[in-house]
Amino acid sequence: MHDATIHPRLINQLYTEAMLLADEARGYFDEGGRAEREALEPMVRVAFSCESLKVTTRLMHVIAWCKRSR
């Protein structure tokens, strides 16, 4: 069986991209999209909240993986 390795520079780039994306997503979820969210119907707002949680959780998984792989 062949063990594949990822070049550390690629991991660092992925880490940087994931951190930037996480920061942008947090900014949108915290403030940027507030007016848009408030215009949604209650059940749609709940669905939006669930999706935003999925986004941030997945980004944190990527970031954690990158930190372990460095």
mmCIF file of the N, C-alpha and C atoms, coordinates in Angstrom:
data_MODEL
# 
_entry.id   MODEL 
# 
loop_
_atom_site.group_PDB 
_atom_site.id 
_atom_site.type_symbol 
_atom_site.label_atom_id 
_atom_site.label_alt_id 
_atom_site.label_comp_id 
_atom_site.label_asym_id 
_atom_site.label_entity_id 
_atom_site.label_seq_id 
_atom_site.pdbx_PDB_ins_code 
_atom_site.Cartn_x 
_atom_site.Cartn_y 
_atom_site.Cartn_z 
_atom_site.occupancy 
_atom_site.B_iso_or_equiv 
_atom_site.pdbx_formal_charge 
_atom_site.auth_seq_id 
_atom_site.auth_comp_id 
_atom_site.auth_asym_id 
_atom_site.auth_atom_id 
_atom_site.pdbx_PDB_model_num 
ATOM 1   N N  . MET A 1 1  ? 0.840   -1.172 0.000  1.00 0.00 ? 1  MET A N  1 
ATOM 2   C CA . MET A 1 1  ? 0.000   0.000  0.000  1.00 0.00 ? 1  MET A CA 1 
ATOM 3   C C  . MET A 1 1  ? 0.893   1.248  0.000  1.00 0.00 ? 1  MET A C  1 
ATOM 4   N N  . HIS A 1 2  ? 0.528   2.239  -0.790 1.00 0.00 ? 2  HIS A N  1 
ATOM 5   C CA . HIS A 1 2  ? 1.329   3.450  -0.943 1.00 0.00 ? 2  HIS A CA 1 
ATOM 6   C C  . HIS A 1 2  ? 0.807   4.539  -0.012 1.00 0.00 ? 2  HIS A C  1 
ATOM 7   N N  . ASP A 1 3  ? 1.699   5.096  0.788  1.00 0.00 ? 3  ASP A N  1 
ATOM 8   C CA . ASP A 1 3  ? 1.327   6.205  1.673  1.00 0.00 ? 3  ASP A CA 1 
ATOM 9   C C  . ASP A 1 3  ? 1.510   7.516  0.919  1.00 0.00 ? 3  ASP A C  1 
ATOM 10  N N  . ALA A 1 4  ? 0.433   8.245  0.720  1.00 0.00 ? 4  ALA A N  1 
ATOM 11  C CA . ALA A 1 4  ? 0.493   9.540  0.048  1.00 0.00 ? 4  ALA A CA 1 
ATOM 12  C C  . ALA A 1 4  ? 0.786   10.616 1.079  1.00 0.00 ? 4  ALA A C  1 
ATOM 13  N N  . THR A 1 5  ? 1.618   11.561 0.701  1.00 0.00 ? 5  THR A N  1 
ATOM 14  C CA . THR A 1 5  ? 1.880   12.688 1.578  1.00 0.00 ? 5  THR A CA 1 
ATOM 15  C C  . THR A 1 5  ? 1.531   13.974 0.848  1.00 0.00 ? 5  THR A C  1 
ATOM 16  N N  . ILE A 1 6  ? 1.143   14.950 1.605  1.00 0.00 ? 6  ILE A N  1 
ATOM 17  C CA . ILE A 1 6  ? 0.798   16.246 1.050  1.00 0.00 ? 6  ILE A CA 1 
ATOM 18  C C  . ILE A 1 6  ? 1.932   17.201 1.401  1.00 0.00 ? 6  ILE A C  1 
ATOM 19  N N  . HIS A 1 7  ? 2.359   17.939 0.427  1.00 0.00 ? 7  HIS A N  1 
ATOM 20  C CA . HIS A 1 7  ? 3.457   18.879 0.638  1.00 0.00 ? 7  HIS A CA 1 
ATOM 21  C C  . HIS A 1 7  ? 3.054   19.901 1.707  1.00 0.00 ? 7  HIS A C  1 
ATOM 22  N N  . PRO A 1 8  ? 3.934   20.170 2.662  1.00 0.00 ? 8  PRO A N  1 
ATOM 23  C CA . PRO A 1 8  ? 3.605   21.116 3.738  1.00 0.00 ? 8  PRO A CA 1 
ATOM 24  C C  . PRO A 1 8  ? 3.146   22.486 3.242  1.00 0.00 ? 8  PRO A C  1 
ATOM 25  N N  . ARG A 1 9  ? 3.678   22.932 2.126  1.00 0.00 ? 9  ARG A N  1 
ATOM 26  C CA . ARG A 1 9  ? 3.268   24.234 1.596  1.00 0.00 ? 9  ARG A CA 1 
ATOM 27  C C  . ARG A 1 9  ? 1.786   24.222 1.221  1.00 0.00 ? 9  ARG A C  1 
ATOM 28  N N  . LEU A 1 10 ? 1.294   23.112 0.688  1.00 0.00 ? 10 LEU A N  1 
ATOM 29  C CA . LEU A 1 10 ? -0.134  23.006 0.358  1.00 0.00 ? 10 LEU A CA 1 
ATOM 30  C C  . LEU A 1 10 ? -0.991  23.031 1.619  1.00 0.00 ? 10 LEU A C  1 
ATOM 31  N N  . ILE A 1 11 ? -0.521  22.370 2.652  1.00 0.00 ? 11 ILE A N  1 
ATOM 32  C CA . ILE A 1 11 ? -1.258  22.371 3.920  1.00 0.00 ? 11 ILE A CA 1 
ATOM 33  C C  . ILE A 1 11 ? -1.303  23.788 4.489  1.00 0.00 ? 11 ILE A C  1 
ATOM 34  N N  . ASN A 1 12 ? -0.183  24.487 4.428  1.00 0.00 ? 12 ASN A N  1 
ATOM 35  C CA . ASN A 1 12 ? -0.154  25.864 4.927  1.00 0.00 ? 12 ASN A CA 1 
ATOM 36  C C  . ASN A 1 12 ? -1.087  26.769 4.132  1.00 0.00 ? 12 ASN A C  1 
ATOM 37  N N  . GLN A 1 13 ? -1.132  26.594 2.824  1.00 0.00 ? 13 GLN A N  1 
ATOM 38  C CA . GLN A 1 13 ? -2.033  27.389 1.995  1.00 0.00 ? 13 GLN A CA 1 
ATOM 39  C C  . GLN A 1 13 ? -3.490  27.088 2.329  1.00 0.00 ? 13 GLN A C  1 
ATOM 40  N N  . LEU A 1 14 ? -3.804  25.803 2.492  1.00 0.00 ? 14 LEU A N  1 
ATOM 41  C CA . LEU A 1 14 ? -5.165  25.413 2.846  1.00 0.00 ? 14 LEU A CA 1 
ATOM 42  C C  . LEU A 1 14 ? -5.551  25.983 4.205  1.00 0.00 ? 14 LEU A C  1 
ATOM 43  N N  . TYR A 1 15 ? -4.623  25.941 5.153  1.00 0.00 ? 15 TYR A N  1 
ATOM 44  C CA . TYR A 1 15 ? -4.872  26.492 6.477  1.00 0.00 ? 15 TYR A CA 1 
ATOM 45  C C  . TYR A 1 15 ? -5.174  27.991 6.396  1.00 0.00 ? 15 TYR A C  1 
ATOM 46  N N  . THR A 1 16 ? -4.355  28.710 5.645  1.00 0.00 ? 16 THR A N  1 
ATOM 47  C CA . THR A 1 16 ? -4.553  30.153 5.495  1.00 0.00 ? 16 THR A CA 1 
ATOM 48  C C  . THR A 1 16 ? -5.896  30.457 4.844  1.00 0.00 ? 16 THR A C  1 
ATOM 49  N N  . GLU A 1 17 ? -6.220  29.746 3.774  1.00 0.00 ? 17 GLU A N  1 
ATOM 50  C CA . GLU A 1 17 ? -7.499  29.948 3.083  1.00 0.00 ? 17 GLU A CA 1 
ATOM 51  C C  . GLU A 1 17 ? -8.677  29.648 4.007  1.00 0.00 ? 17 GLU A C  1 
ATOM 52  N N  . ALA A 1 18 ? -8.578  28.568 4.763  1.00 0.00 ? 18 ALA A N  1 
ATOM 53  C CA . ALA A 1 18 ? -9.664  28.191 5.672  1.00 0.00 ? 18 ALA A CA 1 
ATOM 54  C C  . ALA A 1 18 ? -9.834  29.224 6.780  1.00 0.00 ? 18 ALA A C  1 
ATOM 55  N N  . MET A 1 19 ? -8.728  29.758 7.284  1.00 0.00 ? 19 MET A N  1 
ATOM 56  C CA . MET A 1 19 ? -8.819  30.788 8.320  1.00 0.00 ? 19 MET A CA 1 
ATOM 57  C C  . MET A 1 19 ? -9.467  32.060 7.772  1.00 0.00 ? 19 MET A C  1 
ATOM 58  N N  . LEU A 1 20 ? -9.081  32.468 6.570  1.00 0.00 ? 20 LEU A N  1 
ATOM 59  C CA . LEU A 1 20 ? -9.679  33.656 5.954  1.00 0.00 ? 20 LEU A CA 1 
ATOM 60  C C  . LEU A 1 20 ? -11.166 33.448 5.703  1.00 0.00 ? 20 LEU A C  1 
ATOM 61  N N  . LEU A 1 21 ? -11.513 32.277 5.189  1.00 0.00 ? 21 LEU A N  1 
ATOM 62  C CA . LEU A 1 21 ? -12.912 31.976 4.920  1.00 0.00 ? 21 LEU A CA 1 
ATOM 63  C C  . LEU A 1 21 ? -13.725 31.918 6.207  1.00 0.00 ? 21 LEU A C  1 
ATOM 64  N N  . ALA A 1 22 ? -13.150 31.334 7.246  1.00 0.00 ? 22 ALA A N  1 
ATOM 65  C CA . ALA A 1 22 ? -13.838 31.281 8.541  1.00 0.00 ? 22 ALA A CA 1 
ATOM 66  C C  . ALA A 1 22 ? -14.080 32.686 9.078  1.00 0.00 ? 22 ALA A C  1 
ATOM 67  N N  . ASP A 1 23 ? -13.094 33.565 8.927  1.00 0.00 ? 23 ASP A N  1 
ATOM 68  C CA . ASP A 1 23 ? -13.250 34.934 9.398  1.00 0.00 ? 23 ASP A CA 1 
ATOM 69  C C  . ASP A 1 23 ? -14.323 35.676 8.598  1.00 0.00 ? 23 ASP A C  1 
ATOM 70  N N  . GLU A 1 24 ? -14.332 35.482 7.285  1.00 0.00 ? 24 GLU A N  1 
ATOM 71  C CA . GLU A 1 24 ? -15.361 36.114 6.453  1.00 0.00 ? 24 GLU A CA 1 
ATOM 72  C C  . GLU A 1 24 ? -16.751 35.584 6.783  1.00 0.00 ? 24 GLU A C  1 
ATOM 73  N N  . ALA A 1 25 ? -16.857 34.276 6.977  1.00 0.00 ? 25 ALA A N  1 
ATOM 74  C CA . ALA A 1 25 ? -18.150 33.677 7.323  1.00 0.00 ? 25 ALA A CA 1 
ATOM 75  C C  . ALA A 1 25 ? -18.633 34.201 8.675  1.00 0.00 ? 25 ALA A C  1 
ATOM 76  N N  . ARG A 1 26 ? -17.726 34.268 9.646  1.00 0.00 ? 26 ARG A N  1 
ATOM 77  C CA . ARG A 1 26 ? -18.094 34.782 10.961 1.00 0.00 ? 26 ARG A CA 1 
ATOM 78  C C  . ARG A 1 26 ? -18.578 36.227 10.866 1.00 0.00 ? 26 ARG A C  1 
ATOM 79  N N  . GLY A 1 27 ? -17.889 37.018 10.067 1.00 0.00 ? 27 GLY A N  1 
ATOM 80  C CA . GLY A 1 27 ? -18.300 38.408 9.884  1.00 0.00 ? 27 GLY A CA 1 
ATOM 81  C C  . GLY A 1 27 ? -19.686 38.518 9.277  1.00 0.00 ? 27 GLY A C  1 
ATOM 82  N N  . TYR A 1 28 ? -19.967 37.663 8.305  1.00 0.00 ? 28 TYR A N  1 
ATOM 83  C CA . TYR A 1 28 ? -21.290 37.681 7.695  1.00 0.00 ? 28 TYR A CA 1 
ATOM 84  C C  . TYR A 1 28 ? -22.355 37.197 8.674  1.00 0.00 ? 28 TYR A C  1 
ATOM 85  N N  . PHE A 1 29 ? -22.082 36.092 9.343  1.00 0.00 ? 29 PHE A N  1 
ATOM 86  C CA . PHE A 1 29 ? -23.078 35.537 10.257 1.00 0.00 ? 29 PHE A CA 1 
ATOM 87  C C  . PHE A 1 29 ? -23.307 36.443 11.461 1.00 0.00 ? 29 PHE A C  1 
ATOM 88  N N  . ASP A 1 30 ? -22.257 37.143 11.901 1.00 0.00 ? 30 ASP A N  1 
ATOM 89  C CA . ASP A 1 30 ? -22.395 38.030 13.060 1.00 0.00 ? 30 ASP A CA 1 
ATOM 90  C C  . ASP A 1 30 ? -23.109 39.331 12.703 1.00 0.00 ? 30 ASP A C  1 
ATOM 91  N N  . GLU A 1 31 ? -22.656 40.006 11.664 1.00 0.00 ? 31 GLU A N  1 
ATOM 92  C CA . GLU A 1 31 ? -23.168 41.340 11.359 1.00 0.00 ? 31 GLU A CA 1 
ATOM 93  C C  . GLU A 1 31 ? -23.622 41.514 9.913  1.00 0.00 ? 31 GLU A C  1 
ATOM 94  N N  . GLY A 1 32 ? -22.781 41.093 8.976  1.00 0.00 ? 32 GLY A N  1 
ATOM 95  C CA . GLY A 1 32 ? -22.996 41.400 7.567  1.00 0.00 ? 32 GLY A CA 1 
ATOM 96  C C  . GLY A 1 32 ? -24.356 41.026 7.011  1.00 0.00 ? 32 GLY A C  1 
ATOM 97  N N  . GLY A 1 33 ? -24.885 39.911 7.412  1.00 0.00 ? 33 GLY A N  1 
ATOM 98  C CA . GLY A 1 33 ? -26.156 39.449 6.876  1.00 0.00 ? 33 GLY A CA 1 
ATOM 99  C C  . GLY A 1 33 ? -27.335 39.631 7.804  1.00 0.00 ? 33 GLY A C  1 
ATOM 100 N N  . ARG A 1 34 ? -27.148 40.433 8.821  1.00 0.00 ? 34 ARG A N  1 
ATOM 101 C CA . ARG A 1 34 ? -28.207 40.596 9.837  1.00 0.00 ? 34 ARG A CA 1 
ATOM 102 C C  . ARG A 1 34 ? -29.527 41.062 9.223  1.00 0.00 ? 34 ARG A C  1 
ATOM 103 N N  . ALA A 1 35 ? -29.491 42.094 8.384  1.00 0.00 ? 35 ALA A N  1 
ATOM 104 C CA . ALA A 1 35 ? -30.726 42.627 7.781  1.00 0.00 ? 35 ALA A CA 1 
ATOM 105 C C  . ALA A 1 35 ? -31.393 41.579 6.901  1.00 0.00 ? 35 ALA A C  1 
ATOM 106 N N  . GLU A 1 36 ? -30.575 40.833 6.151  1.00 0.00 ? 36 GLU A N  1 
ATOM 107 C CA . GLU A 1 36 ? -31.130 39.778 5.290  1.00 0.00 ? 36 GLU A CA 1 
ATOM 108 C C  . GLU A 1 36 ? -31.778 38.677 6.128  1.00 0.00 ? 36 GLU A C  1 
ATOM 109 N N  . ARG A 1 37 ? -31.114 38.289 7.207  1.00 0.00 ? 37 ARG A N  1 
ATOM 110 C CA . ARG A 1 37 ? -31.668 37.236 8.079  1.00 0.00 ? 37 ARG A CA 1 
ATOM 111 C C  . ARG A 1 37 ? -32.962 37.674 8.732  1.00 0.00 ? 37 ARG A C  1 
ATOM 112 N N  . GLU A 1 38 ? -33.010 38.913 9.179  1.00 0.00 ? 38 GLU A N  1 
ATOM 113 C CA . GLU A 1 38 ? -34.201 39.401 9.867  1.00 0.00 ? 38 GLU A CA 1 
ATOM 114 C C  . GLU A 1 38 ? -35.413 39.467 8.939  1.00 0.00 ? 38 GLU A C  1 
ATOM 115 N N  . ALA A 1 39 ? -35.177 39.515 7.638  1.00 0.00 ? 39 ALA A N  1 
ATOM 116 C CA . ALA A 1 39 ? -36.271 39.551 6.671  1.00 0.00 ? 39 ALA A CA 1 
ATOM 117 C C  . ALA A 1 39 ? -36.831 38.154 6.376  1.00 0.00 ? 39 ALA A C  1 
ATOM 118 N N  . LEU A 1 40 ? -36.146 37.122 6.825  1.00 0.00 ? 40 LEU A N  1 
ATOM 119 C CA . LEU A 1 40 ? -36.587 35.750 6.550  1.00 0.00 ? 40 LEU A CA 1 
ATOM 120 C C  . LEU A 1 40 ? -37.730 35.341 7.473  1.00 0.00 ? 40 LEU A C  1 
ATOM 121 N N  . GLU A 1 41 ? -38.520 34.400 6.987  1.00 0.00 ? 41 GLU A N  1 
ATOM 122 C CA . GLU A 1 41 ? -39.573 33.822 7.827  1.00 0.00 ? 41 GLU A CA 1 
ATOM 123 C C  . GLU A 1 41 ? -38.914 32.995 8.932  1.00 0.00 ? 41 GLU A C  1 
ATOM 124 N N  . PRO A 1 42 ? -39.587 32.829 10.065 1.00 0.00 ? 42 PRO A N  1 
ATOM 125 C CA . PRO A 1 42 ? -38.972 32.153 11.214 1.00 0.00 ? 42 PRO A CA 1 
ATOM 126 C C  . PRO A 1 42 ? -38.368 30.776 10.907 1.00 0.00 ? 42 PRO A C  1 
ATOM 127 N N  . MET A 1 43 ? -39.086 29.933 10.192 1.00 0.00 ? 43 MET A N  1 
ATOM 128 C CA . MET A 1 43 ? -38.550 28.590 9.913  1.00 0.00 ? 43 MET A CA 1 
ATOM 129 C C  . MET A 1 43 ? -37.363 28.650 8.955  1.00 0.00 ? 43 MET A C  1 
ATOM 130 N N  . VAL A 1 44 ? -37.375 29.595 8.061  1.00 0.00 ? 44 VAL A N  1 
ATOM 131 C CA . VAL A 1 44 ? -36.244 29.764 7.146  1.00 0.00 ? 44 VAL A CA 1 
ATOM 132 C C  . VAL A 1 44 ? -35.030 30.269 7.928  1.00 0.00 ? 44 VAL A C  1 
ATOM 133 N N  . ARG A 1 45 ? -35.272 31.121 8.907  1.00 0.00 ? 45 ARG A N  1 
ATOM 134 C CA . ARG A 1 45 ? -34.178 31.602 9.764  1.00 0.00 ? 45 ARG A CA 1 
ATOM 135 C C  . ARG A 1 45 ? -33.547 30.453 10.544 1.00 0.00 ? 45 ARG A C  1 
ATOM 136 N N  . VAL A 1 46 ? -34.380 29.529 11.011 1.00 0.00 ? 46 VAL A N  1 
ATOM 137 C CA . VAL A 1 46 ? -33.856 28.358 11.722 1.00 0.00 ? 46 VAL A CA 1 
ATOM 138 C C  . VAL A 1 46 ? -33.004 27.525 10.774 1.00 0.00 ? 46 VAL A C  1 
ATOM 139 N N  . ALA A 1 47 ? -33.488 27.301 9.563  1.00 0.00 ? 47 ALA A N  1 
ATOM 140 C CA . ALA A 1 47 ? -32.728 26.532 8.575  1.00 0.00 ? 47 ALA A CA 1 
ATOM 141 C C  . ALA A 1 47 ? -31.416 27.239 8.246  1.00 0.00 ? 47 ALA A C  1 
ATOM 142 N N  . PHE A 1 48 ? -31.463 28.562 8.115  1.00 0.00 ? 48 PHE A N  1 
ATOM 143 C CA . PHE A 1 48 ? -30.258 29.335 7.850  1.00 0.00 ? 48 PHE A CA 1 
ATOM 144 C C  . PHE A 1 48 ? -29.257 29.182 8.987  1.00 0.00 ? 48 PHE A C  1 
ATOM 145 N N  . SER A 1 49 ? -29.745 29.226 10.205 1.00 0.00 ? 49 SER A N  1 
ATOM 146 C CA . SER A 1 49 ? -28.865 29.062 11.373 1.00 0.00 ? 49 SER A CA 1 
ATOM 147 C C  . SER A 1 49 ? -28.200 27.691 11.375 1.00 0.00 ? 49 SER A C  1 
ATOM 148 N N  . CYS A 1 50 ? -28.961 26.674 11.020 1.00 0.00 ? 50 CYS A N  1 
ATOM 149 C CA . CYS A 1 50 ? -28.395 25.318 10.948 1.00 0.00 ? 50 CYS A CA 1 
ATOM 150 C C  . CYS A 1 50 ? -27.308 25.236 9.880  1.00 0.00 ? 50 CYS A C  1 
ATOM 151 N N  . GLU A 1 51 ? -27.563 25.834 8.730  1.00 0.00 ? 51 GLU A N  1 
ATOM 152 C CA . GLU A 1 51 ? -26.576 25.818 7.651  1.00 0.00 ? 51 GLU A CA 1 
ATOM 153 C C  . GLU A 1 51 ? -25.333 26.613 8.027  1.00 0.00 ? 51 GLU A C  1 
ATOM 154 N N  . SER A 1 52 ? -25.508 27.736 8.709  1.00 0.00 ? 52 SER A N  1 
ATOM 155 C CA . SER A 1 52 ? -24.340 28.518 9.113  1.00 0.00 ? 52 SER A CA 1 
ATOM 156 C C  . SER A 1 52 ? -23.507 27.739 10.128 1.00 0.00 ? 52 SER A C  1 
ATOM 157 N N  . LEU A 1 53 ? -24.152 26.992 10.996 1.00 0.00 ? 53 LEU A N  1 
ATOM 158 C CA . LEU A 1 53 ? -23.424 26.153 11.943 1.00 0.00 ? 53 LEU A CA 1 
ATOM 159 C C  . LEU A 1 53 ? -22.643 25.070 11.213 1.00 0.00 ? 53 LEU A C  1 
ATOM 160 N N  . LYS A 1 54 ? -23.242 24.477 10.184 1.00 0.00 ? 54 LYS A N  1 
ATOM 161 C CA . LYS A 1 54 ? -22.533 23.467 9.387  1.00 0.00 ? 54 LYS A CA 1 
ATOM 162 C C  . LYS A 1 54 ? -21.295 24.058 8.728  1.00 0.00 ? 54 LYS A C  1 
ATOM 163 N N  . VAL A 1 55 ? -21.445 25.253 8.170  1.00 0.00 ? 55 VAL A N  1 
ATOM 164 C CA . VAL A 1 55 ? -20.314 25.908 7.493  1.00 0.00 ? 55 VAL A CA 1 
ATOM 165 C C  . VAL A 1 55 ? -19.171 26.122 8.473  1.00 0.00 ? 55 VAL A C  1 
ATOM 166 N N  . THR A 1 56 ? -19.461 26.728 9.602  1.00 0.00 ? 56 THR A N  1 
ATOM 167 C CA . THR A 1 56 ? -18.387 27.031 10.550 1.00 0.00 ? 56 THR A CA 1 
ATOM 168 C C  . THR A 1 56 ? -17.778 25.760 11.134 1.00 0.00 ? 56 THR A C  1 
ATOM 169 N N  . THR A 1 57 ? -18.588 24.754 11.370 1.00 0.00 ? 57 THR A N  1 
ATOM 170 C CA . THR A 1 57 ? -18.068 23.490 11.898 1.00 0.00 ? 57 THR A CA 1 
ATOM 171 C C  . THR A 1 57 ? -17.138 22.827 10.895 1.00 0.00 ? 57 THR A C  1 
ATOM 172 N N  . ARG A 1 58 ? -17.526 22.799 9.637  1.00 0.00 ? 58 ARG A N  1 
ATOM 173 C CA . ARG A 1 58 ? -16.671 22.189 8.614  1.00 0.00 ? 58 ARG A CA 1 
ATOM 174 C C  . ARG A 1 58 ? -15.370 22.956 8.439  1.00 0.00 ? 58 ARG A C  1 
ATOM 175 N N  . LEU A 1 59 ? -15.450 24.266 8.489  1.00 0.00 ? 59 LEU A N  1 
ATOM 176 C CA . LEU A 1 59 ? -14.221 25.056 8.396  1.00 0.00 ? 59 LEU A CA 1 
ATOM 177 C C  . LEU A 1 59 ? -13.302 24.761 9.581  1.00 0.00 ? 59 LEU A C  1 
ATOM 178 N N  . MET A 1 60 ? -13.855 24.644 10.754 1.00 0.00 ? 60 MET A N  1 
ATOM 179 C CA . MET A 1 60 ? -13.038 24.340 11.923 1.00 0.00 ? 60 MET A CA 1 
ATOM 180 C C  . MET A 1 60 ? -12.409 22.948 11.814 1.00 0.00 ? 60 MET A C  1 
ATOM 181 N N  . HIS A 1 61 ? -13.113 21.996 11.204 1.00 0.00 ? 61 HIS A N  1 
ATOM 182 C CA . HIS A 1 61 ? -12.539 20.666 10.979 1.00 0.00 ? 61 HIS A CA 1 
ATOM 183 C C  . HIS A 1 61 ? -11.343 20.752 10.039 1.00 0.00 ? 61 HIS A C  1 
ATOM 184 N N  . VAL A 1 62 ? -11.468 21.543 8.973  1.00 0.00 ? 62 VAL A N  1 
ATOM 185 C CA . VAL A 1 62 ? -10.359 21.715 8.036  1.00 0.00 ? 62 VAL A CA 1 
ATOM 186 C C  . VAL A 1 62 ? -9.168  22.345 8.748  1.00 0.00 ? 62 VAL A C  1 
ATOM 187 N N  . ILE A 1 63 ? -9.441  23.386 9.527  1.00 0.00 ? 63 ILE A N  1 
ATOM 188 C CA . ILE A 1 63 ? -8.370  24.081 10.241 1.00 0.00 ? 63 ILE A CA 1 
ATOM 189 C C  . ILE A 1 63 ? -7.681  23.136 11.222 1.00 0.00 ? 63 ILE A C  1 
ATOM 190 N N  . ALA A 1 64 ? -8.456  22.351 11.951 1.00 0.00 ? 64 ALA A N  1 
ATOM 191 C CA . ALA A 1 64 ? -7.876  21.398 12.909 1.00 0.00 ? 64 ALA A CA 1 
ATOM 192 C C  . ALA A 1 64 ? -7.040  20.349 12.190 1.00 0.00 ? 64 ALA A C  1 
ATOM 193 N N  . TRP A 1 65 ? -7.523  19.862 11.041 1.00 0.00 ? 65 TRP A N  1 
ATOM 194 C CA . TRP A 1 65 ? -6.764  18.877 10.272 1.00 0.00 ? 65 TRP A CA 1 
ATOM 195 C C  . TRP A 1 65 ? -5.438  19.465 9.815  1.00 0.00 ? 65 TRP A C  1 
ATOM 196 N N  . CYS A 1 66 ? -5.482  20.708 9.340  1.00 0.00 ? 66 CYS A N  1 
ATOM 197 C CA . CYS A 1 66 ? -4.244  21.356 8.874  1.00 0.00 ? 66 CYS A CA 1 
ATOM 198 C C  . CYS A 1 66 ? -3.249  21.503 10.011 1.00 0.00 ? 66 CYS A C  1 
ATOM 199 N N  . LYS A 1 67 ? -3.726  21.874 11.175 1.00 0.00 ? 67 LYS A N  1 
ATOM 200 C CA . LYS A 1 67 ? -2.823  22.051 12.321 1.00 0.00 ? 67 LYS A CA 1 
ATOM 201 C C  . LYS A 1 67 ? -2.180  20.717 12.702 1.00 0.00 ? 67 LYS A C  1 
ATOM 202 N N  . ARG A 1 68 ? -2.952  19.640 12.656 1.00 0.00 ? 68 ARG A N  1 
ATOM 203 C CA . ARG A 1 68 ? -2.397  18.316 12.982 1.00 0.00 ? 68 ARG A CA 1 
ATOM 204 C C  . ARG A 1 68 ? -1.406  17.863 11.936 1.00 0.00 ? 68 ARG A C  1 
ATOM 205 N N  . SER A 1 69 ? -1.626  18.258 10.680 1.00 0.00 ? 69 SER A N  1 
ATOM 206 C CA . SER A 1 69 ? -0.809  17.759 9.572  1.00 0.00 ? 69 SER A CA 1 
ATOM 207 C C  . SER A 1 69 ? 0.469   18.556 9.356  1.00 0.00 ? 69 SER A C  1 
ATOM 208 N N  . ARG A 1 70 ? 0.616   19.642 10.060 1.00 0.00 ? 70 ARG A N  1 
ATOM 209 C CA . ARG A 1 70 ? 1.825   20.479 9.872  1.00 0.00 ? 70 ARG A CA 1 
ATOM 210 C C  . ARG A 1 70 ? 3.051   19.802 10.382 1.00 0.00 ? 70 ARG A C  1 
# 
